[in-house]
Amino acid sequence: PIPCVPWQSQTSGQYQRRVHGPLMTEILKGYNGTMFAYGQTGSGKTFTMEGDMESERFMGLIPRMVDAIFQGIMDAAEMEFVVKVSYVEIYCEKIQDLLDVGNSNLRITLA
């Protein structure tokens, strides 16, 4: 694990280089990677994760990581990758799939 809490003065680009660089290295080796934001309502979790897609400066962590993952795949020689992505919100103990809004109030099951 690469635990890290961003400093208030840190941009998402600085945070990405400091934390997600090492995470990307492990993801491209075949390990699973997870990013999550935790905090009070209105504390900026959504903006930190998504940001402004039109702005390099304010682009969030998710689009930065997606770009980095696919750039890493393009740079890899003679390797095959399978990319699977989940994007969920846990709020009031309810899980919602943010990639398929029809999947709300999901349950956790043991495999």
A tleap script that builds the chain and sets N, CA, C and O, in Angstrom:
source leaprc.protein.ff14SB
mol = sequence {
  NPRO ILE PRO CYS VAL PRO TRP GLN SER GLN
  THR SER GLY GLN TYR GLN ARG ARG VAL HIE
  GLY PRO LEU MET THR GLU ILE LEU LYS GLY
  TYR ASN GLY THR MET PHE ALA TYR GLY GLN
  THR GLY SER GLY LYS THR PHE THR MET GLU
  GLY ASP MET GLU SER GLU ARG PHE MET GLY
  LEU ILE PRO ARG MET VAL ASP ALA ILE PHE
  GLN GLY ILE MET ASP ALA ALA GLU MET GLU
  PHE VAL VAL LYS VAL SER TYR VAL GLU ILE
  TYR CYS GLU LYS ILE GLN ASP LEU LEU ASP
  VAL GLY ASN SER ASN LEU ARG ILE THR LEU
  CALA
}
set mol.1.N position { 0.826 -1.201 0.000 }
set mol.1.CA position { 0.000 0.000 0.000 }
set mol.1.C position { 0.868 1.262 0.000 }
set mol.1.O position { 1.967 1.291 0.553 }
set mol.2.N position { 0.342 2.275 -0.626 }
set mol.2.CA position { 1.018 3.561 -0.678 }
set mol.2.C position { 0.087 4.589 -0.052 }
set mol.2.O position { -0.544 5.361 -0.772 }
set mol.3.N position { -0.012 4.616 1.280 }
set mol.3.CA position { -0.937 5.554 1.909 }
set mol.3.C position { -0.398 6.981 1.839 }
set mol.3.O position { 0.798 7.216 2.012 }
set mol.4.N position { -1.281 7.906 1.587 }
set mol.4.CA position { -0.852 9.293 1.525 }
set mol.4.C position { -2.052 10.207 1.646 }
set mol.4.O position { -3.120 9.936 1.096 }
set mol.5.N position { -1.862 11.276 2.362 }
set mol.5.CA position { -2.890 12.301 2.475 }
set mol.5.C position { -2.331 13.550 1.795 }
set mol.5.O position { -1.248 14.011 2.154 }
set mol.6.N position { -3.054 14.106 0.816 }
set mol.6.CA position { -2.522 15.283 0.135 }
set mol.6.C position { -2.497 16.490 1.062 }
set mol.6.O position { -3.359 16.651 1.925 }
set mol.7.N position { -1.488 17.334 0.862 }
set mol.7.CA position { -1.431 18.582 1.600 }
set mol.7.C position { -2.417 19.541 0.990 }
set mol.7.O position { -2.704 19.465 -0.205 }
set mol.8.N position { -2.930 20.426 1.776 }
set mol.8.CA position { -3.924 21.378 1.298 }
set mol.8.C position { -3.385 22.241 0.165 }
set mol.8.O position { -4.136 22.623 -0.732 }
set mol.9.N position { -2.107 22.548 0.196 }
set mol.9.CA position { -1.523 23.421 -0.820 }
set mol.9.C position { -1.082 22.664 -2.072 }
set mol.9.O position { -0.613 23.276 -3.032 }
set mol.10.N position { -1.225 21.356 -2.069 }
set mol.10.CA position { -0.758 20.536 -3.174 }
set mol.10.C position { -1.773 20.504 -4.307 }
set mol.10.O position { -2.972 20.372 -4.061 }
set mol.11.N position { -1.300 20.624 -5.562 }
set mol.11.CA position { -2.202 20.479 -6.709 }
set mol.11.C position { -2.381 18.995 -6.987 }
set mol.11.O position { -1.600 18.170 -6.514 }
set mol.12.N position { -3.423 18.654 -7.765 }
set mol.12.CA position { -3.635 17.246 -8.084 }
set mol.12.C position { -2.487 16.708 -8.925 }
set mol.12.O position { -2.176 15.520 -8.846 }
set mol.13.N position { -1.843 17.565 -9.739 }
set mol.13.CA position { -0.683 17.135 -10.511 }
set mol.13.C position { 0.489 16.771 -9.623 }
set mol.13.O position { 1.165 15.771 -9.867 }
set mol.14.N position { 0.742 17.575 -8.587 }
set mol.14.CA position { 1.825 17.276 -7.648 }
set mol.14.C position { 1.521 15.997 -6.880 }
set mol.14.O position { 2.401 15.160 -6.676 }
set mol.15.N position { 0.276 15.852 -6.459 }
set mol.15.CA position { -0.137 14.659 -5.715 }
set mol.15.C position { -0.004 13.425 -6.597 }
set mol.15.O position { 0.451 12.373 -6.148 }
set mol.16.N position { -0.405 13.566 -7.857 }
set mol.16.CA position { -0.318 12.425 -8.766 }
set mol.16.C position { 1.128 11.973 -8.922 }
set mol.16.O position { 1.411 10.777 -8.854 }
set mol.17.N position { 2.041 12.908 -9.129 }
set mol.17.CA position { 3.446 12.537 -9.300 }
set mol.17.C position { 4.006 11.874 -8.040 }
set mol.17.O position { 4.790 10.929 -8.133 }
set mol.18.N position { 3.607 12.365 -6.865 }
set mol.18.CA position { 4.153 11.866 -5.613 }
set mol.18.C position { 3.606 10.487 -5.230 }
set mol.18.O position { 4.341 9.638 -4.726 }
set mol.19.N position { 2.330 10.279 -5.471 }
set mol.19.CA position { 1.686 9.052 -5.012 }
set mol.19.C position { 1.330 8.119 -6.166 }
set mol.19.O position { 1.624 6.925 -6.118 }
set mol.20.N position { 0.707 8.660 -7.187 }
set mol.20.CA position { 0.208 7.793 -8.241 }
set mol.20.C position { 1.296 7.313 -9.181 }
set mol.20.O position { 1.095 6.335 -9.901 }
set mol.21.N position { 2.444 7.977 -9.191 }
set mol.21.CA position { 3.583 7.452 -9.951 }
set mol.21.C position { 3.959 6.066 -9.447 }
set mol.21.O position { 4.015 5.121 -10.234 }
set mol.22.N position { 4.221 5.925 -8.139 }
set mol.22.CA position { 4.519 4.587 -7.609 }
set mol.22.C position { 3.349 3.605 -7.783 }
set mol.22.O position { 3.566 2.427 -8.066 }
set mol.23.N position { 2.121 4.086 -7.614 }
set mol.23.CA position { 0.948 3.218 -7.806 }
set mol.23.C position { 0.887 2.739 -9.252 }
set mol.23.O position { 0.604 1.568 -9.505 }
set mol.24.N position { 1.149 3.637 -10.201 }
set mol.24.CA position { 1.134 3.269 -11.619 }
set mol.24.C position { 2.166 2.198 -11.923 }
set mol.24.O position { 1.893 1.271 -12.684 }
set mol.25.N position { 3.338 2.317 -11.339 }
set mol.25.CA position { 4.384 1.322 -11.554 }
set mol.25.C position { 3.881 -0.060 -11.167 }
set mol.25.O position { 4.098 -1.031 -11.892 }
set mol.26.N position { 3.213 -0.146 -10.029 }
set mol.26.CA position { 2.698 -1.438 -9.559 }
set mol.26.C position { 1.519 -1.918 -10.414 }
set mol.26.O position { 1.408 -3.112 -10.691 }
set mol.27.N position { 0.647 -1.009 -10.831 }
set mol.27.CA position { -0.485 -1.389 -11.685 }
set mol.27.C position { 0.016 -1.987 -12.991 }
set mol.27.O position { -0.502 -3.004 -13.452 }
set mol.28.N position { 1.023 -1.357 -13.585 }
set mol.28.CA position { 1.543 -1.842 -14.864 }
set mol.28.C position { 2.339 -3.139 -14.721 }
set mol.28.O position { 2.652 -3.787 -15.719 }
set mol.29.N position { 2.666 -3.522 -13.479 }
set mol.29.CA position { 3.279 -4.832 -13.223 }
set mol.29.C position { 2.213 -5.907 -13.072 }
set mol.29.O position { 2.529 -7.095 -13.011 }
set mol.30.N position { 0.933 -5.487 -13.009 }
set mol.30.CA position { -0.144 -6.460 -12.900 }
set mol.30.C position { -0.872 -6.465 -11.570 }
set mol.30.O position { -1.787 -7.265 -11.374 }
set mol.31.N position { -0.487 -5.592 -10.653 }
set mol.31.CA position { -1.170 -5.523 -9.370 }
set mol.31.C position { -2.431 -4.661 -9.479 }
set mol.31.O position { -2.503 -3.753 -10.307 }
set mol.32.N position { -3.407 -4.954 -8.644 }
set mol.32.CA position { -4.604 -4.116 -8.584 }
set mol.32.C position { -4.255 -2.808 -7.885 }
set mol.32.O position { -3.395 -2.769 -7.005 }
set mol.33.N position { -4.934 -1.742 -8.289 }
set mol.33.CA position { -4.713 -0.447 -7.661 }
set mol.33.C position { -6.034 0.180 -7.272 }
set mol.33.O position { -7.033 0.011 -7.971 }
set mol.34.N position { -6.047 0.896 -6.174 }
set mol.34.CA position { -7.267 1.543 -5.693 }
set mol.34.C position { -6.947 2.964 -5.264 }
set mol.34.O position { -5.949 3.217 -4.589 }
set mol.35.N position { -7.810 3.883 -5.665 }
set mol.35.CA position { -7.757 5.255 -5.174 }
set mol.35.C position { -9.104 5.517 -4.529 }
set mol.35.O position { -10.137 5.097 -5.051 }
set mol.36.N position { -9.102 6.197 -3.416 }
set mol.36.CA position { -10.385 6.599 -2.856 }
set mol.36.C position { -10.243 7.913 -2.121 }
set mol.36.O position { -9.173 8.279 -1.634 }
set mol.37.N position { -11.366 8.609 -2.061 }
set mol.37.CA position { -11.419 9.879 -1.342 }
set mol.37.C position { -12.409 9.715 -0.201 }
set mol.37.O position { -13.479 9.131 -0.371 }
set mol.38.N position { -12.046 10.228 0.948 }
set mol.38.CA position { -12.871 10.092 2.135 }
set mol.38.C position { -12.957 11.458 2.797 }
set mol.38.O position { -11.952 12.159 2.912 }
set mol.39.N position { -14.139 11.834 3.226 }
set mol.39.CA position { -14.261 13.094 3.945 }
set mol.39.C position { -15.703 13.537 4.086 }
set mol.39.O position { -16.628 12.873 3.618 }
set mol.40.N position { -15.869 14.664 4.736 }
set mol.40.CA position { -17.201 15.204 4.976 }
set mol.40.C position { -17.853 15.649 3.677 }
set mol.40.O position { -17.176 15.919 2.685 }
set mol.41.N position { -19.173 15.720 3.698 }
set mol.41.CA position { -19.919 16.269 2.579 }
set mol.41.C position { -19.442 17.695 2.330 }
set mol.41.O position { -19.309 18.490 3.261 }
set mol.42.N position { -19.190 18.003 1.074 }
set mol.42.CA position { -18.767 19.352 0.706 }
set mol.42.C position { -17.286 19.625 0.886 }
set mol.42.O position { -16.857 20.773 0.764 }
set mol.43.N position { -16.485 18.593 1.174 }
set mol.43.CA position { -15.060 18.822 1.436 }
set mol.43.C position { -14.200 18.792 0.173 }
set mol.43.O position { -12.997 19.044 0.249 }
set mol.44.N position { -14.786 18.491 -0.981 }
set mol.44.CA position { -14.034 18.538 -2.236 }
set mol.44.C position { -13.610 17.190 -2.792 }
set mol.44.O position { -12.744 17.133 -3.665 }
set mol.45.N position { -14.198 16.106 -2.310 }
set mol.45.CA position { -13.813 14.777 -2.780 }
set mol.45.C position { -14.083 14.611 -4.273 }
set mol.45.O position { -13.218 14.140 -5.011 }
set mol.46.N position { -15.262 14.990 -4.714 }
set mol.46.CA position { -15.626 14.822 -6.126 }
set mol.46.C position { -14.717 15.654 -7.009 }
set mol.46.O position { -14.241 15.168 -8.035 }
set mol.47.N position { -14.467 16.896 -6.632 }
set mol.47.CA position { -13.592 17.743 -7.444 }
set mol.47.C position { -12.168 17.188 -7.459 }
set mol.47.O position { -11.508 17.216 -8.497 }
set mol.48.N position { -11.695 16.690 -6.334 }
set mol.48.CA position { -10.357 16.100 -6.286 }
set mol.48.C position { -10.265 14.904 -7.219 }
set mol.48.O position { -9.272 14.748 -7.929 }
set mol.49.N position { -11.280 14.065 -7.227 }
set mol.49.CA position { -11.244 12.859 -8.048 }
set mol.49.C position { -11.531 13.142 -9.523 }
set mol.49.O position { -10.869 12.581 -10.396 }
set mol.50.N position { -12.510 14.005 -9.814 }
set mol.50.CA position { -12.896 14.255 -11.199 }
set mol.50.C position { -12.266 15.532 -11.751 }
set mol.50.O position { -11.709 15.528 -12.849 }
set mol.51.N position { -12.352 16.604 -11.005 }
set mol.51.CA position { -11.782 17.879 -11.420 }
set mol.51.C position { -12.481 18.462 -12.631 }
set mol.51.O position { -13.648 18.178 -12.899 }
set mol.52.N position { -11.743 19.279 -13.353 }
set mol.52.CA position { -12.222 19.927 -14.573 }
set mol.52.C position { -11.497 19.286 -15.742 }
set mol.52.O position { -10.298 19.497 -15.925 }
set mol.53.N position { -12.214 18.509 -16.529 }
set mol.53.CA position { -11.613 17.758 -17.635 }
set mol.53.C position { -11.015 18.658 -18.710 }
set mol.53.O position { -10.161 18.216 -19.479 }
set mol.54.N position { -11.449 19.903 -18.774 }
set mol.54.CA position { -10.969 20.826 -19.799 }
set mol.54.C position { -9.704 21.574 -19.371 }
set mol.54.O position { -9.126 22.310 -20.170 }
set mol.55.N position { -9.277 21.397 -18.144 }
set mol.55.CA position { -8.156 22.163 -17.605 }
set mol.55.C position { -7.043 21.228 -17.157 }
set mol.55.O position { -7.262 20.367 -16.305 }
set mol.56.N position { -5.863 21.389 -17.719 }
set mol.56.CA position { -4.715 20.585 -17.286 }
set mol.56.C position { -4.420 20.831 -15.810 }
set mol.56.O position { -4.093 19.902 -15.072 }
set mol.57.N position { -4.537 22.080 -15.389 }
set mol.57.CA position { -4.237 22.430 -14.003 }
set mol.57.C position { -5.237 21.829 -13.019 }
set mol.57.O position { -4.853 21.369 -11.944 }
set mol.58.N position { -6.525 21.833 -13.387 }
set mol.58.CA position { -7.568 21.390 -12.465 }
set mol.58.C position { -8.124 20.003 -12.791 }
set mol.58.O position { -9.154 19.603 -12.249 }
set mol.59.N position { -7.450 19.278 -13.666 }
set mol.59.CA position { -7.886 17.918 -13.976 }
set mol.59.C position { -7.764 17.068 -12.721 }
set mol.59.O position { -6.767 17.160 -12.005 }
set mol.60.N position { -8.761 16.246 -12.449 }
set mol.60.CA position { -8.768 15.434 -11.237 }
set mol.60.C position { -7.872 14.209 -11.326 }
set mol.60.O position { -7.235 13.954 -12.348 }
set mol.61.N position { -7.840 13.465 -10.242 }
set mol.61.CA position { -6.971 12.297 -10.164 }
set mol.61.C position { -7.418 11.173 -11.090 }
set mol.61.O position { -6.571 10.478 -11.651 }
set mol.62.N position { -8.718 10.976 -11.267 }
set mol.62.CA position { -9.189 9.890 -12.126 }
set mol.62.C position { -8.752 10.097 -13.576 }
set mol.62.O position { -8.139 9.195 -14.146 }
set mol.63.N position { -9.039 11.245 -14.198 }
set mol.63.CA position { -8.577 11.388 -15.581 }
set mol.63.C position { -7.052 11.345 -15.715 }
set mol.63.O position { -6.535 10.865 -16.724 }
set mol.64.N position { -6.335 11.837 -14.714 }
set mol.64.CA position { -4.873 11.758 -14.764 }
set mol.64.C position { -4.407 10.306 -14.725 }
set mol.64.O position { -3.502 9.925 -15.467 }
set mol.65.N position { -5.020 9.496 -13.864 }
set mol.65.CA position { -4.636 8.087 -13.761 }
set mol.65.C position { -5.019 7.310 -15.021 }
set mol.65.O position { -4.247 6.473 -15.489 }
set mol.66.N position { -6.200 7.579 -15.571 }
set mol.66.CA position { -6.613 6.892 -16.797 }
set mol.66.C position { -5.620 7.207 -17.917 }
set mol.66.O position { -5.185 6.306 -18.634 }
set mol.67.N position { -5.263 8.480 -18.064 }
set mol.67.CA position { -4.270 8.860 -19.070 }
set mol.67.C position { -2.953 8.121 -18.839 }
set mol.67.O position { -2.355 7.596 -19.778 }
set mol.68.N position { -2.508 8.086 -17.586 }
set mol.68.CA position { -1.228 7.452 -17.262 }
set mol.68.C position { -1.271 5.946 -17.510 }
set mol.68.O position { -0.299 5.371 -18.000 }
set mol.69.N position { -2.382 5.310 -17.179 }
set mol.69.CA position { -2.508 3.861 -17.405 }
set mol.69.C position { -2.405 3.554 -18.892 }
set mol.69.O position { -1.640 2.678 -19.296 }
set mol.70.N position { -3.174 4.272 -19.707 }
set mol.70.CA position { -3.169 3.964 -21.134 }
set mol.70.C position { -1.854 4.395 -21.799 }
set mol.70.O position { -1.442 3.779 -22.782 }
set mol.71.N position { -1.198 5.424 -21.293 }
set mol.71.CA position { 0.124 5.786 -21.809 }
set mol.71.C position { 1.119 4.682 -21.459 }
set mol.71.O position { 1.954 4.314 -22.285 }
set mol.72.N position { 1.036 4.155 -20.246 }
set mol.72.CA position { 1.907 3.053 -19.838 }
set mol.72.C position { 1.686 1.811 -20.676 }
set mol.72.O position { 2.638 1.103 -21.004 }
set mol.73.N position { 0.435 1.540 -21.028 }
set mol.73.CA position { 0.120 0.393 -21.885 }
set mol.73.C position { 0.712 0.608 -23.274 }
set mol.73.O position { 1.291 -0.312 -23.853 }
set mol.74.N position { 0.568 1.820 -23.811 }
set mol.74.CA position { 1.101 2.114 -25.144 }
set mol.74.C position { 2.634 2.010 -25.167 }
set mol.74.O position { 3.218 1.621 -26.179 }
set mol.75.N position { 3.272 2.357 -24.059 }
set mol.75.CA position { 4.735 2.316 -23.986 }
set mol.75.C position { 5.280 0.911 -23.731 }
set mol.75.O position { 6.463 0.662 -23.964 }
set mol.76.N position { 4.448 -0.003 -23.262 }
set mol.76.CA position { 4.894 -1.360 -22.939 }
set mol.76.C position { 5.107 -2.152 -24.230 }
set mol.76.O position { 4.286 -2.120 -25.146 }
set mol.77.N position { 6.206 -2.845 -24.271 }
set mol.77.CA position { 6.521 -3.633 -25.465 }
set mol.77.C position { 6.062 -5.070 -25.281 }
set mol.77.O position { 6.374 -5.708 -24.275 }
set mol.78.N position { 5.327 -5.568 -26.248 }
set mol.78.CA position { 4.936 -6.975 -26.314 }
set mol.78.C position { 4.302 -7.504 -25.030 }
set mol.78.O position { 4.626 -8.600 -24.573 }
set mol.79.N position { 3.405 -6.721 -24.458 }
set mol.79.CA position { 2.666 -7.176 -23.285 }
set mol.79.C position { 1.181 -7.015 -23.570 }
set mol.79.O position { 0.773 -6.122 -24.314 }
set mol.80.N position { 0.388 -7.878 -22.979 }
set mol.80.CA position { -1.060 -7.790 -23.127 }
set mol.80.C position { -1.640 -7.328 -21.809 }
set mol.80.O position { -1.245 -7.808 -20.746 }
set mol.81.N position { -2.580 -6.395 -21.874 }
set mol.81.CA position { -3.207 -5.849 -20.678 }
set mol.81.C position { -4.708 -6.034 -20.750 }
set mol.81.O position { -5.299 -5.987 -21.828 }
set mol.82.N position { -5.318 -6.245 -19.602 }
set mol.82.CA position { -6.766 -6.220 -19.448 }
set mol.82.C position { -7.048 -5.149 -18.404 }
set mol.82.O position { -6.538 -5.212 -17.285 }
set mol.83.N position { -7.861 -4.167 -18.774 }
set mol.83.CA position { -8.167 -3.062 -17.871 }
set mol.83.C position { -9.615 -3.178 -17.425 }
set mol.83.O position { -10.526 -3.224 -18.252 }
set mol.84.N position { -9.823 -3.224 -16.123 }
set mol.84.CA position { -11.163 -3.239 -15.550 }
set mol.84.C position { -11.259 -2.075 -14.583 }
set mol.84.O position { -10.345 -1.831 -13.795 }
set mol.85.N position { -12.374 -1.359 -14.649 }
set mol.85.CA position { -12.536 -0.163 -13.828 }
set mol.85.C position { -13.860 -0.223 -13.086 }
set mol.85.O position { -14.885 -0.602 -13.651 }
set mol.86.N position { -13.829 0.151 -11.831 }
set mol.86.CA position { -15.040 0.344 -11.039 }
set mol.86.C position { -15.011 1.766 -10.518 }
set mol.86.O position { -13.952 2.292 -10.178 }
set mol.87.N position { -16.153 2.374 -10.460 }
set mol.87.CA position { -16.253 3.742 -9.943 }
set mol.87.C position { -17.514 3.776 -9.094 }
set mol.87.O position { -18.624 3.844 -9.623 }
set mol.88.N position { -17.347 3.730 -7.790 }
set mol.88.CA position { -18.496 3.623 -6.893 }
set mol.88.C position { -18.482 4.740 -5.861 }
set mol.88.O position { -17.445 5.325 -5.547 }
set mol.89.N position { -19.652 5.005 -5.357 }
set mol.89.CA position { -19.828 5.955 -4.266 }
set mol.89.C position { -20.453 5.208 -3.105 }
set mol.89.O position { -21.415 4.462 -3.286 }
set mol.90.N position { -19.912 5.405 -1.922 }
set mol.90.CA position { -20.515 4.856 -0.705 }
set mol.90.C position { -20.987 6.054 0.103 }
set mol.90.O position { -20.183 6.872 0.550 }
set mol.91.N position { -22.283 6.148 0.282 }
set mol.91.CA position { -22.871 7.293 0.983 }
set mol.91.C position { -24.025 6.785 1.826 }
set mol.91.O position { -24.906 6.092 1.318 }
set mol.92.N position { -24.032 7.117 3.094 }
set mol.92.CA position { -25.066 6.643 4.029 }
set mol.92.C position { -25.180 5.126 3.978 }
set mol.92.O position { -26.278 4.569 3.993 }
set mol.93.N position { -24.023 4.467 3.918 }
set mol.93.CA position { -23.934 3.013 3.896 }
set mol.93.C position { -24.617 2.382 2.695 }
set mol.93.O position { -24.978 1.207 2.748 }
set mol.94.N position { -24.802 3.127 1.619 }
set mol.94.CA position { -25.350 2.608 0.367 }
set mol.94.C position { -24.291 2.757 -0.711 }
set mol.94.O position { -23.593 3.768 -0.785 }
set mol.95.N position { -24.183 1.722 -1.554 }
set mol.95.CA position { -23.189 1.722 -2.618 }
set mol.95.C position { -23.892 1.964 -3.941 }
set mol.95.O position { -24.886 1.313 -4.260 }
set mol.96.N position { -23.361 2.913 -4.709 }
set mol.96.CA position { -23.919 3.210 -6.029 }
set mol.96.C position { -22.813 3.106 -7.065 }
set mol.96.O position { -21.727 3.657 -6.882 }
set mol.97.N position { -23.091 2.399 -8.153 }
set mol.97.CA position { -22.170 2.284 -9.276 }
set mol.97.C position { -22.277 3.565 -10.092 }
set mol.97.O position { -23.329 3.822 -10.679 }
set mol.98.N position { -21.240 4.364 -10.149 }
set mol.98.CA position { -21.295 5.641 -10.848 }
set mol.98.C position { -21.083 5.502 -12.350 }
set mol.98.O position { -21.249 6.474 -13.087 }
set mol.99.N position { -20.719 4.307 -12.819 }
set mol.99.CA position { -20.604 4.075 -14.255 }
set mol.99.C position { -21.907 3.549 -14.837 }
set mol.99.O position { -22.114 3.608 -16.049 }
set mol.100.N position { -22.785 3.036 -13.986 }
set mol.100.CA position { -24.109 2.552 -14.404 }
set mol.100.C position { -25.103 3.014 -13.350 }
set mol.100.O position { -25.322 2.329 -12.351 }
set mol.101.N position { -25.704 4.180 -13.574 }
set mol.101.CA position { -26.576 4.778 -12.557 }
set mol.101.C position { -27.780 3.907 -12.217 }
set mol.101.O position { -28.445 4.149 -11.210 }
set mol.102.N position { -28.073 2.903 -13.034 }
set mol.102.CA position { -29.153 1.972 -12.713 }
set mol.102.C position { -28.794 1.039 -11.571 }
set mol.102.O position { -29.674 0.427 -10.966 }
set mol.103.N position { -27.526 0.927 -11.277 }
set mol.103.CA position { -27.051 0.058 -10.190 }
set mol.103.C position { -26.879 0.886 -8.922 }
set mol.103.O position { -25.793 1.396 -8.643 }
set mol.104.N position { -27.940 1.013 -8.172 }
set mol.104.CA position { -27.848 1.740 -6.914 }
set mol.104.C position { -28.214 0.819 -5.762 }
set mol.104.O position { -28.848 -0.218 -5.957 }
set mol.105.N position { -27.817 1.200 -4.590 }
set mol.105.CA position { -28.030 0.417 -3.374 }
set mol.105.C position { -27.504 -1.023 -3.555 }
set mol.105.O position { -28.189 -1.996 -3.239 }
set mol.106.N position { -26.278 -1.124 -4.067 }
set mol.106.CA position { -25.643 -2.428 -4.294 }
set mol.106.C position { -25.272 -3.073 -2.974 }
set mol.106.O position { -25.081 -2.393 -1.966 }
set mol.107.N position { -25.173 -4.370 -2.991 }
set mol.107.CA position { -24.807 -5.130 -1.802 }
set mol.107.C position { -23.406 -5.694 -1.956 }
set mol.107.O position { -22.979 -6.036 -3.059 }
set mol.108.N position { -22.707 -5.789 -0.861 }
set mol.108.CA position { -21.389 -6.423 -0.849 }
set mol.108.C position { -21.604 -7.893 -0.587 }
set mol.108.O position { -22.286 -8.269 0.367 }
set mol.109.N position { -21.019 -8.732 -1.435 }
set mol.109.CA position { -21.124 -10.178 -1.250 }
set mol.109.C position { -19.728 -10.768 -1.170 }
set mol.109.O position { -18.792 -10.239 -1.768 }
set mol.110.N position { -19.589 -11.834 -0.453 }
set mol.110.CA position { -18.320 -12.535 -0.352 }
set mol.110.C position { -18.241 -13.556 -1.472 }
set mol.110.O position { -19.191 -14.300 -1.715 }
set mol.111.N position { -17.125 -13.587 -2.139 }
set mol.111.CA position { -16.958 -14.527 -3.271 }
set mol.111.C position { -16.461 -15.860 -2.792 }
set mol.111.O position { -16.263 -16.770 -3.597 }
savepdb mol mol.pdb
quit
